[in-house]
């Protein structure tokens, strides 16, 4: 990655506590940071003096601590300013940073992503920032050409056998391509964000996070009927090229957990079973491959073999760890909204 990305950094402490963080990012040869106090940013935005030329805008959540050089303080928070930037500079994604964020990364409606301060100071955080800049700019460059479902599939490298499932999951507004046309049921524009910005947000906040057209490593292991650790250390190595062919390699793949196209993985499982069609590869594949019983997947609840799905434990504080489970050992999560094309969220039925 030889390209240098221009970043607009907005914080009331650009000349104080945040000076070290900005210098740290600027020292990285991939970035060129322009600093702004929020009061000055609002004023220059109103005057049209800030160009829509940045790969990314970073706004601190708290903006009212230090006044600018004219001793004027900002009375808005980061949320308010992200909305203003999205209105004035609609081609640029806006990220928030926060000192109080416990996770490295979080998602939200009014911004494109939120980083913790500590994560942004790390090499991993700067790598993610660079990859996100690269992918956002690639999408911006190609957005004009993504004028059909087939073009979107081509851009995201959707395998032919996965297109039907992907189309069901894809929001209706994108099924005929990316645009900013008016909603058929309204005389108003859908929102102030560009279509490709909404599309990027859907990729990051829905498509790459929820199980459906794509599945994660544990789900792949369960589909093959294999213990997770055995799958990672043995099976993946032996069938590396076949599994790589099933990986999602589209935009934001580098900045999210590795995912696989579910239908492509299922078809590979069928080929391993050496049968024309099977509906339960988790039972057939281990037998075909003579996998020892101790390496088989087990249900987290009943401890029996051949679980068919994954589920969360609602009694866990964090609640973000999934476990292999039988469908009969789970219940649907009533506190989660089901989305068309995606698998329902399940809890262990304990």
Secondary structure, DSSP 8 states (H G I E B T S, - for coil): ----EEEEEE-TTTTTTTHHHHHHHHHSTTEEEEEE-HHHHHHHHHHT-S-S--SEEEEES---SS--TTS------HHHHHHHHHHH-TTS-EEEEESS-SSSEE--SSSSEEEEHHHHHSHHHHHHHHHHHHHHHHHHHHGGG--SHHHHHHHHT--GGGHHHHHHHS-GGGTT-S-----TT-SS-S-SS-HHHHHHHHIIIIITTSSSSEE-HHHHHHHTTB-HHHIIIIIHHHTHHHHHTTB--STTSTTS---EEHHHHHHHHHHHHTSS--S-HHHHHHHHTT--GGGB-B-TTT--B---EEEE-TTSSS---EEEE-GGGEEE-TTS---TTS---EEE--
